[in-house]
């Protein structure tokens, strides 16, 4: 039922008042948050690692903002086809230690691989990058609902983003080939990967398993790797009028991480260390703006079933067993 509603909303976006839809989604977010349904419990479990000892009140405040940010993303994504290019460009601005390096890289005919997480509104970011930096290609998860998958894929194609679906053959080779052409942008959502190919890295007070993709394509293409964090900001004045909405986004770009420094390492170690490098940048952004991190699934090692996971390093297993032992001791 919900999937059908999302598809219909996307299909008839031009006839749906954005303010009305945003209000409906914000109300839905508040109800989900209040009743702690729809992933709220897992979001708070994830945020506990980010916020540390901030306390229950702070955790609940940030989780409410997180659910509102998450639901706002859906209201924006479903109606993005009804927005003009001028509106979309007014809704996002670049910043960060790595900006404007990507634009300079285009001038030098280099392409840009990017590691990023589930934050903000990556559709807006892809649209902006396609206009300001270069053609964008990314990978999207293959959803079980084919109609919903096609609806979201078409939204991104209409924004000028080239989509490759998970499960297709030779994805890494295709992405590396794309990066070999001048002026290409390949951002990959990579803050969760529970497959055999995922890479364990330190994040906050724990371990997470992320996708190897950003590091692999950067190493194979001999290109510097960038990191993107996205978070919302209040709009005012002329920009707010042009955007037609009270809030927009900052696309914060960090880097470049010089991949040549990793090329002489053994392959597995190079991928692991380069992945840790971009995750360190990403984690700093999450720490500064946790309210825009849309991770409603288990990601930290304590929340995963290690008995069903392959390739977990023994030192991580030992560390988790020690933590669990201390926790049991605290309760006795």
Residue pairs with C-beta under 8 A, 6 or more apart in sequence:
3 145
3 147
3 148
6 74
6 78
6 148
6 151
7 147
7 148
7 151
9 16
9 21
9 78
9 79
10 77
10 78
10 79
10 81
10 151
10 152
10 154
10 155
11 151
13 78
13 79
13 80
13 81
13 82
14 81
14 82
16 78
16 79
16 82
18 75
18 79
18 82
18 244
18 245
21 75
21 78
21 79
22 72
22 75
22 76
22 245
24 75
25 71
25 72
25 74
25 75
26 68
26 71
26 72
28 71
29 64
29 67
29 68
29 70
29 71
29 72
30 64
30 67
30 68
32 38
32 39
32 40
32 67
32 71
33 40
33 63
33 64
33 67
33 68
38 67
38 296
39 296
39 297
40 63
40 67
40 296
42 296
42 297
42 298
42 303
43 63
43 66
43 67
43 295
43 296
44 59
44 60
44 63
45 298
45 300
45 303
46 293
46 295
46 296
46 298
46 299
46 300
46 303
47 59
47 62
47 63
47 66
47 290
47 293
48 59
49 203
49 204
49 205
49 206
49 300
50 204
50 286
50 287
50 290
50 293
51 58
51 59
51 62
51 290
52 204
52 205
62 290
62 291
65 291
66 290
66 291
66 292
66 293
66 294
69 120
69 232
69 291
69 292
69 294
70 294
70 296
72 232
72 247
73 120
73 121
73 294
76 121
76 123
76 124
77 121
77 123
77 152
77 155
78 155
80 88
80 123
80 124
80 127
80 155
80 158
80 159
81 155
81 158
83 91
83 244
85 127
85 131
86 242
87 242
87 243
87 244
88 124
88 127
88 128
88 159
89 127
89 128
89 131
90 235
90 239
90 242
90 243
90 244
90 248
91 124
91 235
91 243
91 245
91 248
91 249
92 121
92 124
92 125
92 127
92 128
92 248
92 249
92 250
92 251
93 248
93 249
93 250
93 251
94 100
94 128
94 132
94 250
94 251
94 252
94 253
95 250
95 251
95 252
95 253
96 228
96 229
96 251
96 252
96 253
96 254
97 253
97 254
97 255
98 226
98 227
98 253
98 254
98 255
98 256
99 252
99 253
101 226
101 253
101 255
101 256
102 112
102 129
102 133
102 185
102 226
102 253
103 132
103 133
105 111
105 112
105 224
105 256
106 112
106 133
106 134
106 182
106 183
109 182
109 183
110 182
110 183
110 223
110 224
111 134
111 178
111 179
111 180
111 181
111 182
111 183
111 184
111 185
111 186
111 221
111 223
112 133
112 134
112 184
112 185
112 186
112 223
112 226
113 175
113 179
113 186
113 188
113 214
113 217
113 218
113 221
113 223
113 225
113 226
114 185
114 186
114 187
114 188
114 214
114 225
114 226
114 227
114 228
115 187
115 188
115 190
115 213
115 214
115 215
115 225
115 226
115 227
115 228
115 275
115 278
115 279
115 282
116 122
116 125
116 187
116 188
116 189
116 190
116 191
116 227
116 228
116 229
116 230
116 282
117 189
117 190
117 191
117 229
117 282
117 286
117 293
117 295
118 189
118 191
118 192
118 293
118 294
118 295
119 229
119 230
119 231
119 285
119 286
119 289
119 292
119 293
119 294
120 229
120 230
120 231
120 232
120 249
120 251
120 292
121 230
121 249
122 187
122 189
122 230
123 155
123 156
123 159
123 161
124 249
124 251
125 187
125 228
125 230
125 249
125 251
126 136
126 138
126 156
126 159
126 160
126 161
126 187
127 159
127 160
127 161
128 251
129 136
129 185
129 187
129 251
130 136
130 159
130 160
130 161
130 185
131 160
133 183
133 185
134 183
134 184
134 185
135 160
135 162
135 183
135 184
135 185
136 160
136 161
136 162
136 185
136 186
136 187
137 161
137 162
137 163
137 164
137 175
137 178
137 184
137 185
137 186
138 156
138 161
138 162
138 163
138 164
138 186
138 187
138 188
138 189
139 163
139 164
139 165
139 166
139 171
139 175
139 188
139 189
139 213
140 149
140 152
140 153
140 156
140 163
140 164
140 165
140 166
141 165
141 166
142 149
142 165
142 166
142 167
143 149
143 152
149 165
153 163
153 165
156 163
157 163
164 171
164 174
164 175
168 174
171 213
172 213
172 216
172 217
172 220
175 186
175 188
175 213
175 217
176 217
176 220
176 221
178 184
178 186
179 186
179 217
179 221
179 223
180 221
186 217
187 228
188 211
188 213
188 214
188 217
189 211
190 210
190 211
190 213
190 214
191 208
191 210
191 211
191 279
191 282
191 295
191 299
192 208
192 209
192 210
192 211
192 295
192 297
192 299
193 199
193 209
193 210
193 211
193 212
194 209
194 304
194 309
196 310
196 311
197 211
197 212
198 209
198 210
198 211
198 212
198 311
199 209
199 210
199 211
199 212
199 215
199 271
199 272
199 275
200 207
200 208
200 209
200 272
200 301
200 312
200 313
200 316
201 207
201 208
201 209
201 210
201 272
201 275
201 276
201 279
202 276
202 279
203 279
203 283
203 300
204 283
204 287
206 300
206 301
206 302
207 300
207 301
207 316
207 319
208 279
208 299
208 300
208 301
209 299
209 301
209 304
209 309
210 275
210 279
212 271
212 275
214 225
214 275
214 278
215 225
215 270
215 271
215 272
215 274
215 275
215 278
216 271
218 224
218 225
218 257
218 259
218 274
219 259
219 262
219 263
219 270
219 271
219 274
222 259
222 260
222 263
223 259
224 255
224 256
224 257
224 258
224 259
225 255
225 256
225 257
225 259
225 274
225 277
225 278
226 253
226 254
226 255
226 256
226 257
226 278
227 253
227 254
227 255
227 257
227 278
227 281
227 282
227 285
228 251
228 252
228 253
228 254
229 252
229 254
229 281
229 282
229 285
229 286
229 288
229 289
230 249
230 250
230 251
230 252
230 292
231 249
231 250
231 252
231 285
231 288
231 289
231 291
231 292
232 247
232 248
232 249
232 250
232 292
233 247
233 248
233 249
233 250
234 246
234 247
235 243
235 245
235 246
235 247
235 248
239 248
240 246
252 285
254 281
254 284
254 285
255 278
255 281
257 274
257 277
257 278
257 281
259 274
262 270
262 273
262 274
263 270
265 273
286 293
298 304
301 312
301 316
301 320
302 320
302 323
306 312
306 317
306 320
